[in-house]
Amino acid sequence: PPHSPEARPYEILCRHYIGRQSIRQVALDLNIGERQAYRELQSAVEALAQIVQKSIGDGLAGSNTQTSPKVHEEIERLAGYSHEVNLVHLLEEVGASVQLLAHARGISIRIESSASTIQVVTNRVMLRQAMLNLLSYVVQNHSGSQLVISIAQNKEAACIRLAYAPQGTHDPSQPDQPLAVSARLFQTLGASYQPIRSGSQTEFHISLPLTHENSVLIVDDNDGLITLFTRYLQHSRYRVYGASRVGEALTVLQSARPDALVVDIMMPDHDGWEFIEKVYSMVNPQPRIVVCSIINDPELALALGADAFLHKPVTSAHLLQTLDTLLA
């Protein structure tokens, strides 16, 4: 919270390491001395190190069969990072990773797909971990000699089907079973996940939404920030355009027709509000507008027609979450 003792060290940490501001500039912006800024930066780094150390310790000590609060926290932290992923390639990688385990049990793994490329928008790390957890469990409990992972797509979703013959009586749908983490990951990804028991066989049906690429125009006179935001959105479902002047932005706007604009307010030739007024008068349908400013006044931004507000410095997770929410 803004008035808590941790707020300013956190702000200094973000501005220096994410916003790439010098400590001198940070001190000027926050109206504190440069030595004080260095002291609070050091305390922030030490606090961050303690959090990381505790997280690693808790993770090693946690149960393999339950989603502990730390697991929930880690999943939620990663959830903001979405990317365009070739599902076929990802499952081929997962199959290759588990193949040694499968080979030791006399099991072969085959991937069958209706197409060589099926693109989905998701968090690659979380989906990969969910599928590794699922396939490892299946390999260790399968009584047959072969596993087939089938991938197909319809107009809206990519569908994964994995069937196996369980050796015991474990019900993988129960929350205290080893697949609890996979189930939680699929749920967080917005995937439909359903284990179905039919006689001596169990099938897993997983459904993920297909890719829909969106374009974003970053309007800011700071070329470094455009580069930073472009890096944030690299490998995501967003195509990024950048403009450092209002005139340039209007040209890109007419040619590229972006779905969203991320607009700085303080620019040398025109301010962001003037640019937004021009957008409203020129473009139909209108893109979603995100005001991104060092001046923390979200109520004014929303009152003047913006759809969302970002206070600099901006993290990659916050930028992605904002765009994903507006363009869902």
Steps between C-alpha positions, in 0.01 A plus 500: 500500500622856423540605866667183629870505603585265213343718228792734430775232498283300262451808280876562491564135413253514208615837369871407508499140377187488284458863397881532454511838674820616664498526881547874465187527284306273736598719795390816314167346400426382854630819661756327723877517535723287278662326801157417639398357162807274503426385857139418419603322179736281704226417752265413212755265344556329836124462552465352152782254571324385818176442308682295234687297763178425689319409179772253400504346849123462514494353151753232590319414820153493343291191430498344153135405523331821607491857373643686799441875545848563359413303185181705462702820543759396243232402248322832540831685458570330168144525370546845350749385234322382186669404174415361160592132519511223239320229695628218277864595557446543873346154538779348291751657741305371801485151349875502435567612859297213648619240245790377717261437790258327263774288339604365842144369537478358148261773380520695174345847457348615171365844408215512247385836367248616241746775394873568529434838662223581747547841660356583842540805725611382842780500754755262349682422825180423691353287218826309459520432874135390511551256212830369644329435834207330326706285263747396772207385716343309212827327404555386860148361528437360150464124460538499119799531267401811305359846568346717230451874542247625245471869405220646290343840450159645429402861429555615857732263683784253485414166660743255661398141576711254701369153591666241723422181691572564871668228702332582831185664630627859526248763397703781333213746536530513881670817639746309720640296212832567319317675214366775726771738376421423134131557563576833665728606213240412236235688697718811525572484125126503430523153346221247521645197680301184560612148601238242400502146639336240273533138605869406505609817319541864600505785248621856551329762284665845491374794294692827438379811307664560163717800418354837417777749432449859613706806408616769743638847427736645763505882486780649710778751432740274694638253245643293784154442642368391159789253481427378853128447433581327171725260692224447759258397223750292303378144434150596619186519288555874444649663192670820619536833322680801644483875442691776680303792351128565466524550122678168460243332725210631289662358186546158663146517635350545154711230334523230768163547676631375839259345749649690795707812565737552793539879517740719698356835611810723509643529148682795339277585201152413630388350828334163519154643561511688168606183325215303658251766383633464144462121524136536601430728203695298240457130569193280497478247658712654772794311656523438872711771661743454789646818648855438627646784704739592779217721634288267710147622423294200381166668577575786260612254231179299526287815514657623175417179317790261563413134554787434743789672675859392560728687742865503398717307557300212352582131542459252216237307699294816561516601132399154379219467755360840403503423127365148550211638708411772250525277194363175642 
